[in-house]
């Protein structure tokens, strides 16, 4: 009776919602990346449930690439923030 509700579409939608809420609610950038991965997994699952397998294949290829680009951006932002804090700590304003 209750197991009829658990299928690919509802699990994918739940993953997408958990990922979206996690991205909004969490403060640490690496936690946001983990939630972004959950969001991507749910997104690909919903595409597969709609039987757009060619689109799901392309999304599965490009999603890890976008995650790597996001991680590179987080690393660069952290480097810039550290440099700004060091320069303000020394009294040199840029």
MMTF fields as JSON, N, C-alpha, C and O atoms, coordinates in Angstrom:
{
  "mmtfVersion": "1.0.0",
  "mmtfProducer": "UNKNOWN",
  "numBonds": 375,
  "numAtoms": 376,
  "numGroups": 94,
  "numChains": 1,
  "numModels": 1,
  "chainsPerModel": [1],
  "groupsPerChain": [94],
  "chainIdList": ["A"],
  "bondAtomList": [4, 2, 8, 6, 12, 10, 16, 14, 20, 18, 24, 22, 28, 26, 32, 30, 36, 34, 40, 38, 44, 42, 48, 46, 52, 50, 56, 54, 60, 58, 64, 62, 68, 66, 72, 70, 76, 74, 80, 78, 84, 82, 88, 86, 92, 90, 96, 94, 100, 98, 104, 102, 108, 106, 112, 110, 116, 114, 120, 118, 124, 122, 128, 126, 132, 130, 136, 134, 140, 138, 144, 142, 148, 146, 152, 150, 156, 154, 160, 158, 164, 162, 168, 166, 172, 170, 176, 174, 180, 178, 184, 182, 188, 186, 192, 190, 196, 194, 200, 198, 204, 202, 208, 206, 212, 210, 216, 214, 220, 218, 224, 222, 228, 226, 232, 230, 236, 234, 240, 238, 244, 242, 248, 246, 252, 250, 256, 254, 260, 258, 264, 262, 268, 266, 272, 270, 276, 274, 280, 278, 284, 282, 288, 286, 292, 290, 296, 294, 300, 298, 304, 302, 308, 306, 312, 310, 316, 314, 320, 318, 324, 322, 328, 326, 332, 330, 336, 334, 340, 338, 344, 342, 348, 346, 352, 350, 356, 354, 360, 358, 364, 362, 368, 366, 372, 370],
  "bondOrderList": [1, 1, 1, 1, 1, 1, 1, 1, 1, 1, 1, 1, 1, 1, 1, 1, 1, 1, 1, 1, 1, 1, 1, 1, 1, 1, 1, 1, 1, 1, 1, 1, 1, 1, 1, 1, 1, 1, 1, 1, 1, 1, 1, 1, 1, 1, 1, 1, 1, 1, 1, 1, 1, 1, 1, 1, 1, 1, 1, 1, 1, 1, 1, 1, 1, 1, 1, 1, 1, 1, 1, 1, 1, 1, 1, 1, 1, 1, 1, 1, 1, 1, 1, 1, 1, 1, 1, 1, 1, 1, 1, 1, 1],
  "groupList": [{"groupName": "UNK", "atomNameList": ["N", "CA", "C", "O"], "elementList": ["N", "C", "C", "O"], "formalChargeList": [0, 0, 0, 0], "bondAtomList": [1, 0, 2, 1, 3, 2], "bondOrderList": [1, 1, 2], "singleLetterCode": "X", "chemCompType": "L-PEPTIDE LINKING"}],
  "groupTypeList": [0, 0, 0, 0, 0, 0, 0, 0, 0, 0, 0, 0, 0, 0, 0, 0, 0, 0, 0, 0, 0, 0, 0, 0, 0, 0, 0, 0, 0, 0, 0, 0, 0, 0, 0, 0, 0, 0, 0, 0, 0, 0, 0, 0, 0, 0, 0, 0, 0, 0, 0, 0, 0, 0, 0, 0, 0, 0, 0, 0, 0, 0, 0, 0, 0, 0, 0, 0, 0, 0, 0, 0, 0, 0, 0, 0, 0, 0, 0, 0, 0, 0, 0, 0, 0, 0, 0, 0, 0, 0, 0, 0, 0, 0],
  "groupIdList": [1, 2, 3, 4, 5, 6, 7, 8, 9, 10, 11, 12, 13, 14, 15, 16, 17, 18, 19, 20, 21, 22, 23, 24, 25, 26, 27, 28, 29, 30, 31, 32, 33, 34, 35, 36, 37, 38, 39, 40, 41, 42, 43, 44, 45, 46, 47, 48, 49, 50, 51, 52, 53, 54, 55, 56, 57, 58, 59, 60, 61, 62, 63, 64, 65, 66, 67, 68, 69, 70, 71, 72, 73, 74, 75, 76, 77, 78, 79, 80, 81, 82, 83, 84, 85, 86, 87, 88, 89, 90, 91, 92, 93, 94],
  "secStructList": [7, 7, 6, 6, 1, 7, 1, 2, 2, 2, 2, 2, 2, 2, 2, 2, 2, 2, 2, 2, 2, 2, 2, 2, 2, 7, 7, 1, 2, 2, 2, 2, 2, 2, 2, 2, 2, 2, 2, 2, 2, 2, 2, 2, 2, 2, 2, 2, 2, 6, 6, 7, 2, 2, 2, 2, 2, 2, 2, 2, 2, 2, 2, 2, 2, 2, 2, 2, 2, 2, 2, 2, 2, 2, 2, 2, 2, 2, 2, 2, 2, 2, 2, 2, 2, 2, 2, 2, 2, 2, 6, 7, 7, 7],
  "xCoordList": [0.821, 0.0, 0.87, 0.709, 1.787, 2.631, 3.822, 4.418, 4.174, 5.331, 5.046, 5.977, 3.782, 3.459, 3.911, 4.16, 4.013, 4.436, 5.929, 6.38, 6.694, 8.141, 8.47, 8.459, 8.759, 9.211, 10.297, 10.679, 10.788, 11.913, 11.571, 12.411, 10.375, 9.993, 9.963, 10.497, 9.351, 9.247, 10.596, 10.895, 11.407, 12.737, 13.593, 14.327, 13.504, 14.272, 13.803, 14.618, 12.501, 11.973, 12.408, 12.735, 12.415, 12.861, 14.336, 14.719, 15.167, 16.591, 16.783, 17.611, 16.018, 16.125, 15.718, 16.393, 14.634, 14.186, 15.164, 15.443, 15.687, 16.669, 17.915, 18.46, 18.367, 19.537, 19.302, 20.17, 18.129, 17.828, 17.73, 18.265, 17.055, 16.935, 18.301, 18.617, 19.105, 20.445, 21.343, 22.122, 21.242, 22.049, 21.656, 22.518, 20.377, 19.91, 20.25, 20.663, 20.084, 20.182, 21.612, 21.912, 22.49, 23.831, 24.739, 24.581, 25.685, 26.543, 27.908, 28.476, 28.435, 29.776, 29.75, 28.857, 30.723, 30.735, 30.862, 30.241, 31.641, 31.786, 30.509, 30.202, 29.77, 28.471, 27.503, 26.681, 27.614, 26.78, 27.114, 26.224, 28.396, 28.789, 28.195, 27.754, 28.181, 27.587, 26.086, 25.551, 25.417, 23.991, 23.74, 22.718, 24.675, 24.572, 24.653, 23.966, 25.489, 25.578, 24.259, 23.829, 23.617, 22.296, 21.269, 20.443, 21.331, 20.422, 20.626, 19.657, 21.881, 22.178, 21.67, 21.125, 21.847, 21.362, 19.855, 19.346, 19.151, 17.698, 17.263, 16.273, 18.0, 17.683, 17.842, 16.981, 18.942, 19.162, 18.104, 17.621, 17.746, 16.697, 15.356, 14.632, 15.02, 13.762, 13.797, 12.783, 14.947, 15.068, 14.903, 14.24, 15.504, 15.372, 13.928, 13.424, 13.264, 11.868, 10.967, 9.951, 11.339, 10.574, 10.981, 10.439, 11.932, 12.399, 13.111, 13.043, 13.789, 14.675, 16.1, 16.893, 16.418, 17.687, 18.877, 19.965, 18.694, 19.803, 20.149, 21.324, 19.145, 19.386, 20.008, 20.872, 19.57, 20.138, 21.606, 22.409, 21.964, 23.359, 24.225, 25.316, 23.753, 24.506, 24.601, 25.655, 23.519, 23.548, 24.5, 25.195, 24.535, 25.447, 26.901, 27.781, 27.162, 28.533, 28.918, 30.031, 28.011, 28.358, 28.218, 28.827, 27.451, 27.285, 28.585, 28.854, 29.404, 30.681, 31.622, 32.399, 31.547, 32.387, 31.971, 32.825, 30.671, 30.212, 30.571, 30.829, 30.59, 30.987, 32.458, 32.823, 33.298, 34.729, 34.939, 35.751, 34.23, 34.337, 33.876, 34.485, 32.816, 32.339, 33.381, 33.594, 34.029, 35.079, 36.269, 36.831, 36.662, 37.762, 37.396, 38.23, 36.155, 35.708, 35.723, 36.102, 35.317, 35.339, 36.764, 37.023, 37.688, 39.093, 39.648, 40.339, 39.362, 39.863, 39.269, 39.981, 37.994, 37.367, 37.985, 38.217, 38.255, 38.892, 40.294, 40.7, 41.049, 42.385, 42.312, 43.106, 41.374, 41.222, 40.81, 41.303, 39.923, 39.498, 40.657, 40.79, 41.498, 42.657, 43.639, 44.178, 43.885, 44.793, 44.247, 45.002, 42.941, 42.34, 42.412, 42.656, 42.207, 42.3, 43.729, 43.95, 44.706, 46.109, 46.504, 47.214, 46.052, 46.413, 45.726, 46.309, 44.514, 43.84, 44.451, 44.466, 44.951, 45.599, 46.909, 47.297, 47.595, 48.858, 48.641, 49.568, 47.429, 47.151, 47.257, 47.073, 47.544, 47.623, 46.268, 45.792, 45.666, 44.375, 44.588, 45.298, 43.956, 44.123, 42.992, 42.935],
  "yCoordList": [-1.184, 0.0, 1.255, 2.117, 1.367, 2.548, 2.456, 3.474, 1.241, 1.078, 1.501, 1.664, 1.682, 2.174, 3.616, 4.06, 4.334, 5.734, 5.862, 6.874, 4.836, 4.889, 4.371, 3.165, 5.288, 4.946, 5.937, 6.801, 5.815, 6.64, 8.13, 8.954, 8.466, 9.877, 10.518, 11.612, 9.861, 10.467, 10.504, 11.463, 9.47, 9.48, 10.577, 11.269, 10.738, 11.789, 13.176, 14.073, 13.348, 14.638, 14.925, 16.065, 13.902, 14.093, 14.477, 15.368, 13.813, 14.174, 15.606, 16.342, 15.993, 17.356, 18.376, 19.39, 18.118, 19.052, 19.11, 20.192, 17.96, 17.949, 18.723, 19.492, 18.524, 19.252, 20.749, 21.533, 21.155, 22.584, 23.243, 24.332, 22.597, 23.152, 23.187, 24.137, 22.155, 22.122, 23.219, 23.803, 23.508, 24.59, 25.922, 26.75, 26.127, 27.388, 27.471, 28.528, 26.376, 26.419, 26.354, 26.983, 25.619, 25.417, 26.601, 27.267, 26.844, 28.021, 27.699, 28.522, 26.528, 26.199, 25.86, 25.148, 26.366, 26.117, 24.64, 24.203, 23.871, 22.457, 21.672, 20.707, 22.078, 21.454, 21.758, 20.922, 22.959, 23.32, 22.475, 22.128, 22.141, 21.298, 19.9, 19.302, 19.382, 18.064, 18.103, 17.179, 19.149, 19.276, 19.48, 19.042, 20.148, 20.323, 18.97, 18.746, 18.07, 16.724, 15.969, 15.241, 16.135, 15.526, 16.096, 15.366, 17.393, 18.042, 17.493, 17.239, 17.309, 16.768, 15.34, 14.969, 14.54, 13.162, 13.09, 12.28, 13.926, 13.971, 14.471, 13.995, 15.431, 15.979, 14.913, 14.768, 14.173, 13.115, 12.023, 11.479, 11.705, 10.711, 11.132, 10.306, 12.417, 12.89, 12.862, 12.578, 13.153, 13.085, 11.644, 11.392, 10.702, 9.286, 8.823, 8.052, 9.282, 8.898, 9.405, 8.786, 10.53, 11.065, 10.421, 10.762, 9.492, 8.706, 9.543, 9.234, 10.593, 11.351, 10.875, 11.583, 9.697, 9.073, 9.765, 9.78, 10.343, 11.056, 12.321, 12.655, 13.011, 14.206, 13.815, 14.524, 12.687, 12.216, 11.852, 12.089, 11.28, 10.928, 12.185, 12.223, 13.197, 14.452, 15.127, 15.654, 15.114, 15.708, 14.952, 15.557, 13.633, 12.835, 13.102, 12.964, 13.479, 13.81, 15.196, 15.39, 16.166, 17.551, 17.911, 18.886, 17.172, 17.493, 17.404, 18.311, 16.367, 16.361, 17.48, 17.994, 17.851, 18.956, 20.254, 21.042, 20.48, 21.699, 21.685, 22.738, 20.511, 20.411, 20.76, 21.446, 20.296, 20.623, 22.119, 22.716, 22.73, 24.179, 24.926, 25.926, 24.456, 25.067, 24.956, 25.912, 23.805, 23.631, 24.545, 25.11, 24.7, 25.612, 27.039, 27.769, 27.437, 28.772, 28.977, 30.048, 27.968, 28.064, 28.214, 29.011, 27.457, 27.544, 28.929, 29.502, 29.474, 30.811, 31.886, 32.797, 31.791, 32.776, 32.72, 33.76, 31.514, 31.387, 31.98, 32.599, 31.801, 32.398, 33.919, 34.566, 34.495, 35.953, 36.475, 37.518, 35.776, 36.203, 36.167, 37.067, 35.139, 35.059, 36.187, 36.771, 36.506, 37.603, 38.934, 39.763, 39.143, 40.388, 40.497, 41.582, 39.4, 39.428, 39.686, 40.403, 39.109, 39.347, 40.791, 41.389, 41.363, 42.749, 43.718, 44.743, 43.417, 44.275, 44.112, 45.055, 42.931, 42.694, 43.449, 43.845, 43.652, 44.39, 45.893, 46.664, 46.307, 47.733, 48.288, 49.49, 47.461, 47.895, 47.685, 46.558, 48.774, 48.667, 48.72, 49.581, 47.78, 47.701, 48.416, 48.473],
  "zCoordList": [0.0, 0.0, 0.0, -0.864, 0.956, 1.024, 0.083, -0.267, -0.328, -1.196, -2.63, -3.418, -2.982, -4.316, -4.497, -5.618, -3.403, -3.464, -3.746, -4.282, -3.385, -3.572, -4.967, -5.212, -5.867, -7.204, -7.61, -6.821, -8.823, -9.258, -9.237, -8.878, -9.61, -9.678, -8.295, -8.115, -7.321, -5.992, -5.28, -4.569, -5.465, -4.848, -5.473, -4.768, -6.791, -7.461, -7.034, -6.82, -6.912, -6.457, -5.025, -4.693, -4.176, -2.791, -2.744, -1.986, -3.547, -3.595, -4.074, -3.537, -5.079, -5.596, -4.535, -4.361, -3.835, -2.793, -1.627, -1.111, -1.205, -0.117, -0.526, 0.266, -1.758, -2.24, -2.308, -1.926, -2.795, -2.908, -1.536, -1.333, -0.6, 0.749, 1.432, 2.148, 1.209, 1.796, 1.27, 2.024, -0.026, -0.6, 0.027, 0.32, 0.231, 0.809, 2.294, 2.772, 3.027, 4.485, 5.017, 6.032, 4.366, 4.906, 4.584, 3.561, 5.474, 5.326, 4.729, 4.011, 5.012, 4.535, 3.047, 2.587, 2.296, 0.85, 0.477, -0.493, 1.214, 0.869, 1.16, 0.461, 2.178, 2.428, 1.287, 0.912, 0.747, -0.395, -1.617, -2.394, -1.794, -2.924, -2.77, -3.752, -1.553, -1.314, -1.609, -2.222, -1.183, -1.471, -2.963, -3.492, -3.638, -5.086, -5.788, -6.784, -5.273, -5.843, -5.648, -6.543, -4.491, -4.284, -5.259, -5.807, -5.462, -6.402, -7.806, -8.522, -8.204, -9.526, -9.667, -10.707, -8.621, -8.67, -8.831, -9.605, -8.107, -8.247, -9.605, -10.162, -10.139, -11.456, -12.537, -13.405, -12.479, -13.468, -13.311, -14.304, -12.075, -11.854, -12.43, -12.986, -12.302, -12.875, -14.393, -15.031, -14.976, -16.434, -16.909, -17.915, -16.187, -16.547, -16.373, -17.19, -15.326, -15.1, -16.224, -16.536, -16.828, -17.951, -19.274, -20.326, -19.224, -20.369, -21.424, -22.613, -20.995, -21.877, -21.62, -20.999, -22.089, -21.736, -22.388, -21.813, -23.583, -24.212, -23.428, -23.273, -22.942, -22.129, -20.793, -20.278, -20.23, -18.966, -19.133, -18.231, -20.277, -20.519, -20.599, -20.031, -21.29, -21.391, -20.025, -19.668, -19.267, -17.924, -17.012, -16.195, -17.149, -16.325, -16.683, -15.834, -17.914, -18.323, -17.832, -17.341, -17.956, -17.638, -16.163, -15.722, -15.395, -13.976, -13.177, -12.39, -13.333, -12.595, -13.03, -12.226, -14.302, -14.781, -14.1, -13.695, -13.97, -13.299, -11.815, -11.233, -11.204, -9.799, -9.624, -8.669, -10.531, -10.464, -10.649, -9.941, -11.578, -11.785, -10.536, -10.155, -9.9, -8.658, -7.55, -6.804, -7.436, -6.425, -6.691, -5.752, -7.952, -8.291, -7.894, -7.359, -8.155, -7.768, -6.265, -5.792, -5.507, -4.045, -3.539, -2.637, -4.112, -3.697, -3.986, -3.143, -5.151, -5.506, -4.598, -4.176, -4.298, -3.413, -2.025, -1.409, -1.522, -0.206, -0.21, 0.774, -1.309, -1.405, -1.382, -0.699, -2.117, -2.152, -0.778, -0.347, -0.088, 1.247, 2.232, 3.061, 2.152, 3.042, 2.768, 3.708, 1.504, 1.165, 1.665, 2.173, 1.526, 2.007, 3.526, 4.053, 4.231, 5.69, 6.139, 7.114, 5.439, 5.791, 5.537, 6.345, 4.417, 4.12, 5.084, 5.436, 5.513, 6.484, 7.867, 8.659, 8.157, 9.442, 9.562, 10.661, 8.445, 8.448, 8.418, 8.665, 8.119, 8.051, 6.648, 6.452, 5.676, 4.282, 3.626, 3.493, 3.226, 2.565, 1.075, 0.556, 0.396, -1.062, -1.728, -2.957]
}
